Amino acid sequence: MTTTSPIVLDPQGRPMFFCATCGGPLTQDDFFAQELRLPERGETRDDYCDAELIDSLKHAACARSSRAG
């Protein structure tokens, strides 16, 4: 997966979210393409997923591929 926008990072500077399909880190563009908000400063991965009612996240391209296949 080609990264074209910044990766969404946790406060320690590590990727915060990984694609459930390919395992690559998610970028800001992946969130925007799926009409999701970015996590707020200090919000944990679990808190974000609970607030948005999300079980797993995928790159926009991986999500399109899984729907097509």
The 8 nearest C-alpha neighbors of each residue, nearest first, counted from 0:
[[1, 2, 23, 21, 58, 60, 24, 61],
 [2, 0, 3, 4, 23, 26, 60, 24],
 [1, 3, 4, 0, 26, 5, 6, 25],
 [4, 2, 1, 5, 28, 26, 6, 27],
 [3, 5, 26, 2, 28, 27, 6, 29],
 [6, 4, 26, 27, 7, 3, 2, 28],
 [5, 7, 26, 25, 8, 27, 14, 4],
 [8, 6, 26, 15, 14, 27, 25, 5],
 [9, 7, 14, 15, 13, 12, 6, 10],
 [8, 10, 15, 12, 11, 13, 14, 7],
 [11, 9, 12, 8, 41, 13, 40, 15],
 [10, 12, 9, 13, 8, 14, 15, 41],
 [13, 11, 8, 9, 10, 14, 15, 7],
 [14, 12, 8, 9, 11, 15, 10, 7],
 [15, 13, 8, 16, 7, 24, 9, 6],
 [14, 16, 8, 9, 7, 13, 44, 17],
 [17, 15, 25, 24, 14, 18, 7, 44],
 [16, 18, 24, 23, 22, 25, 19, 15],
 [17, 19, 57, 22, 20, 23, 56, 21],
 [18, 20, 57, 22, 56, 55, 21, 17],
 [21, 19, 18, 22, 57, 61, 58, 62],
 [20, 22, 23, 18, 19, 61, 57, 17],
 [23, 21, 18, 17, 19, 20, 24, 57],
 [22, 24, 17, 18, 21, 25, 0, 58],
 [25, 23, 17, 16, 14, 18, 6, 26],
 [26, 24, 17, 16, 6, 29, 58, 7],
 [27, 25, 6, 29, 28, 7, 5, 4],
 [26, 28, 30, 29, 5, 7, 4, 6],
 [27, 29, 31, 26, 30, 32, 4, 3],
 [30, 28, 26, 32, 59, 27, 58, 31],
 [29, 31, 35, 27, 33, 28, 32, 34],
 [30, 32, 34, 28, 33, 29, 35, 27],
 [33, 31, 29, 34, 30, 28, 59, 35],
 [32, 34, 31, 30, 35, 29, 59, 28],
 [35, 33, 31, 32, 30, 36, 29, 28],
 [36, 34, 30, 33, 31, 37, 32, 51],
 [35, 37, 38, 30, 34, 31, 39, 51],
 [36, 38, 39, 35, 30, 27, 7, 31],
 [39, 37, 42, 47, 36, 40, 43, 44],
 [38, 40, 42, 41, 37, 47, 43, 36],
 [39, 41, 42, 38, 10, 43, 9, 37],
 [40, 42, 39, 43, 10, 9, 38, 44],
 [43, 41, 39, 40, 38, 46, 47, 44],
 [44, 42, 46, 45, 47, 41, 9, 38],
 [43, 45, 47, 46, 48, 15, 42, 16],
 [46, 44, 48, 47, 43, 49, 42, 50],
 [45, 47, 43, 49, 44, 48, 50, 42],
 [48, 46, 44, 50, 45, 49, 43, 51],
 [47, 49, 53, 45, 51, 50, 46, 52],
 [50, 48, 52, 46, 47, 51, 45, 53],
 [49, 51, 47, 48, 52, 46, 53, 45],
 [50, 52, 48, 53, 49, 47, 35, 46],
 [53, 51, 49, 50, 48, 54, 47, 55],
 [54, 52, 48, 51, 55, 49, 56, 50],
 [53, 55, 48, 52, 56, 49, 51, 45],
 [56, 54, 53, 19, 57, 18, 48, 17],
 [55, 57, 18, 19, 17, 58, 54, 53],
 [58, 56, 18, 19, 62, 61, 59, 20],
 [59, 57, 61, 60, 29, 18, 62, 25],
 [58, 60, 62, 29, 61, 57, 63, 32],
 [61, 59, 63, 58, 62, 64, 57, 29],
 [62, 60, 64, 58, 63, 59, 57, 65],
 [61, 63, 59, 65, 60, 64, 57, 58],
 [64, 62, 60, 66, 61, 65, 67, 59],
 [65, 63, 61, 67, 66, 62, 68, 60],
 [64, 66, 68, 62, 67, 63, 61, 20],
 [67, 65, 63, 64, 68, 62, 61, 60],
 [68, 66, 64, 65, 63, 62, 61, 60],
 [67, 65, 66, 64, 63, 62, 61, 60]]
